[in-house]
Amino acid sequence: MSVEVHAVRSLSAAAEITVSLVTAEAVKAGIEGATPRQLELAGFEGKADQVHVWPESGRSRALVGLGPESEVDHRSFRRAGAAVARSCSRHARAGVELPADPAAGTRRALAEGVVLGAYGYTDLKSDPTEAKLRRVDVAGSAGARARGEIERGAAVAAGQCLARDLVNEPGGSLTAPALAARAAEIGRSAGLGAKVWTEAEIKRRRLGGLLGVNRGSTNPPRFVELDHRPEGEAKGSLALVGKGVTFDAGGLNIKTAAGMLTMKMDMAGAAAVIGAMSVIGALAPPVRVRAFLPMTDNMLGGDATRPGDVLRIRNGKTIEVVNTDAEGRLILADALSLASEAKPDAIVDLATLTGACMVALGPRIAGLMGNNRDWVDQIRAAAEAAGERVWPLPLPRDYESQFESGVADMKNLGGPHGGAITAGLILQRFVADGTAWAHLDIAGPSYSDADYGEIPKGGTGFGVRTLVELASGFAKPAPAPAPG
């Protein structure tokens, strides 16, 4: 059950625990109800994520650290919100006091953190232990602007939790048809247009990459379109593309047992787009936003695509499959071709695409590359505002020689080095000339091995906040060269 976050003028006596968010400097100066000496003995210094709880006047009191004042930003409040949710889990209702004069966006980040920190995936547990926390009041937030911040933050976090649920569900139950049905249901509930293409329609539309990856599977493929049409004249059009491989066994180039263990998360790109679209439908920005979501698993059944096979993609280009475990780019090629045909002002795709990106940037930063400097800069700014880390990578043309093919237009894999970059270069070939496009390789931050900050172990929902921010502030990209 999700936690509700409310804007209130002052804390109610009904709150079973009150929480103050404090900087390290405030702790040294002294906190009402706790002397510096008491806090020193308790080991509480106001560091980020530190929590100190004690009984006071019939209810509990808590302090949550924000860290040094000079380092406090929206990320600090998002992490503090998560700490509030976890430290107050034994109480049904909590009240939070912010530092004086919080900056714009602080309440939004706090609300996001509360909802994200309260998240837990318990659908498959026979006797789950659920937190009692149902409501968090944020004091000093009675104005319309403050209420709007909190409502938006809670809504965006709910979309991120939706994406987490999809990523965490096993691939044996969340098959392509099941994911497509769920996406359509979520979309329609959010007021979006929703279309689901069955295998027959996919064949009619000549999506050769998606069909090729699906050949080894018992479950048929699906392709989903979600569509947000604003009231009145749209100020632009944006296409979101998400990789939806519901389980990746690697095909005939089968993964190791360890490599397969978390491969239910290989649809995290599609999950992020679905989660973001659920919020975009509710926020209704004055921009047309369409989602293009190819869905299949990558198995090794009797007629699985073989190394050496050649697939023809929707836009007519051909790809020689030299490694069946480089399947994401094959289904994205069809989706990017379709998105280009819709003639949007810009496209962004999200995909758990390469381990090479994790080698380059680690497990918590997404790789960002694209063909238009202004568009890449917009995405970087949206990610920064949303508190999700991305880092730009180049797309040098001379690397294209790594995936030249003697029998087709290209191979689906480059050489042993620069794998994230060559994958991006392959995707770029399926974007129409003149269309601003960017690619987010989220292989690292889409899934976590441990809890940290507002991120839980398992699916993270990475990308939802960035996409919502991007759609909310969308501006048609100016013609500009690709980043160097």
PyMOL commands that set and color helices and strands:
alter all, ss='L'
color gray80, all
select helices_A, chain A and resi 24-29+36-42+69-71+74-87+106-117+144-168+176-189+199-204+208-214+257-260+263-283+328-341+355-361+373-386+397-403+419-428+464-472
alter helices_A, ss='H'
color red, helices_A
select strands_A, chain A and resi 4-7+17-23+51-56+59-67+93-97+135-138+193-197+222-228+237-242+244-248+288-298+310-312+318-320+346-351+366-370+390-392+410-411+436-441+447-448+458-459
alter strands_A, ss='S'
color yellow, strands_A
deselect
rebuild
show_as cartoon
